[in-house]
Amino acid sequence: MGRWLTARWEKAAERFGGGGQAKAWRKASIDLCQGIVAELSTGRTPGEALVRAATGLDCPDPRVLQPVTAVARDGGDIAVALARAAPAQGGEGFLRLAACWRVGPVVGGGMTALIERVTAALRDAESHRSEVAAQLAGPRATARLLAALPVLGLLLGTALGLHPHTFLLSTPAGLSCLAIGLTLTATGLLWTHRLTLRATTTPSPQ
């Protein structure tokens, strides 16, 4: 139970900002948006701006953007290429950029404004993730402590020569204490997990 809940917390933390790969991709998407805006301000076309901004971009795997830049050079569907290239973790920025390319032809010269709004939204979301991750540090530490305390108690009792495992597993009183202890520990872990999950599923600012 303790290992399962700890794994769930780690997964939630990674999704909400604690994972190295996801965080790196989110930063790369913000940098890409900023680069595109800078290139557009010099008068380049959106496709040219994307290619130049993607060149030398610091990201976990530069090969991910190669199909996108190839499509941009050939005048293909950049929106589809960006959506396909979006990483499973941390790819929100790529999906929003793809949306900009879908609506860009409709709004005409508003592409720069669209990407600036996406950049601002990504920054706000990243700030929110960092704040929530900091707030989750306490509950996660509490969960680990709750999971470890029973084991530490058994080890301490064994070190003192009290043989707690014999009492817990071979006597009615011990079995009752074991059942109550496991129930209380599981309840505490589940409650902490519920509070943590509620925090991680709070919608981030758009």
N, C-alpha and C positions, 0 to 999 in steps of 0.2 A: 504494500500500500504506500509506504513512504517513498520508495523508489519511483513508483508510478506517478505520484503527485509531484515529486521533484522534477521528473521529466516533463510533466505538463507545464510546470512553472518555467522551466528552461525554454520550452517551445514558445510559450506565450511571450517571454521576454525577448526572444529572438525575433518573433514576428513584430513586436511592438518597439523594436529599436535596439535590443541588446545584441543581436547577431552581427558578427563582423562582416560577413559577406553582404547581408541585406543593407547594413548601414553604409558600406562602401558603395554599393550600387545607388543608393539614394543620394549620396553626396555627388557621385558621378553624374547623375541625371540633373542635379541642380547646376553643376559646373557646365554641363552641356547646354542647358537652357541659357545660362548667362553668356556662354560663348556665341550661341546663335544670335542672341539679341545684339551683342556687340558687332557681329559681322553684318547683320541686317542694317544696323545704323550707318554702316559705311556704303550702303547702296547695293550690296550683293543680293542676288536672288535667294529665296529660302533654301533651295537645293544646294547652292554654293555655300551658303552660310552654314548649313548642317555639315557638309563635308569638311570645311575648314575648322569648325568647332570640334568635330570628332577626332581630328588629326592630333595625336599626342595626348588625348584625354586620359587622365589617370583613372583607371577603372580596373576591377578585378580580372577581367578577361577582355582585352582589346579585340579579340576575334569576333566577339558578339556583334560589334558595330560594323564589321567589314561588309556584311550583306546590305546593311542600311546605306553606307556610303556608296556602294556599287550601284544600288538602285537610284540614289540621288544623282550620281554622275550620268546615268543612262536616261534620266527623266522618267523613271517608273513611279509606281505608287509608293510613296514614302510612308504614308500612314500605315499601310499593311506591313511594310518592312519593319517599322518601329514596333508595331504590336507583336509581330512574331519574335523580334529580338528581345522583348521585355523579359528580364529574369523572373523566375517564379517568386523569389524573395527580393524585395526592394525594387521591383520594376514599375512602381506606380508612376514615376516620372516619365518613363518611356510611353506608357499608355496615354498619359495626358498630352504628351507631345504629339502622339499619333492623332488624338482628337483635334489638336490645333491644325494639323495638316488636312483633316477631313473638312473642317469648317472654314479654313483659310480662304479657299477660292470663293466662298460665299461672301465673306466680309471684306474681301479685296485687300486693301492696304493695311488692314488691322492685324496682320500676322505678328508684328512686333508687340503690339499691345496684348494679344492673346498669350504669347509666350512669357511676357513679363508677369501677367497674372498667374500663370502656372508656376513660375519661379517663386513668386511671393507665397502661393499656397503651399508649395513644397517646403519652403523654409518654415512656415508656421507649423506645418505638420511635424517636421523634424524637431522643432523646439518643444512641441507638445509631447512627442515620444520621449525626449530626454527627461522632461519633467516627470512624466509618469514612471519611467524606469527608475529614477531616483526615489520616488515615493514607494516603489515596490521593494526596495532593498530591505526595509524593515520586515515586512510580512514574509519575504522569502527566507530571511535569516531565522525568523521565528519558526517557520515550518521545518527548517533543517534541525533546529534545536529540539523541537517536539519529537521529530522522528528519531533523533539520536539519544535522547534522555533515557528511554527504557533500556536500550542496549548498554549505555554507560552504567546504569544502575546495576544491571546483571553482572557486568564485569567487575564493578567495585565489590559487590557482594561475594563473588567468587574469590577475589583477591583477599578478602577478609576471612575466608574459610567458612562462609555461611551456607554455601551450596544452595543458592536461591532457585536454581533450575529444578532441583529435586523437590523442593517445597511446592513450586508452581505447577509441576507436572504430575505429581503423585499424591497430592492430598486434595480433598474437597475444598478446603479454605484457599489453598494455593490456586486451584483452577478458577475459583470464583474471583480471586484477586487478578489473575491473568486476564480473564474475560472482561472485567470492569476496566482494567488498565488499557487493554487494546481498544475497547469501545471509546473510552475518553480520548485516547490518542488519535484514533481515526476521526472522531468528531472534531477535535481541534484542527487537524490537518485539513479536513474537508471544508470547515468553516473559513479557515485562512485562504484556502484555494478559491473558495467562492468569492471572497472579497477581492482577491487578486484578479480573478477572471473578470469581475465586474469592472475593475479599473481598466484592464487592457481592452475591453470591448466598448469603452466610452468613445463615441465618435470624435475623431480629431477635427480641429478647425479646418474649414475649407477656404 
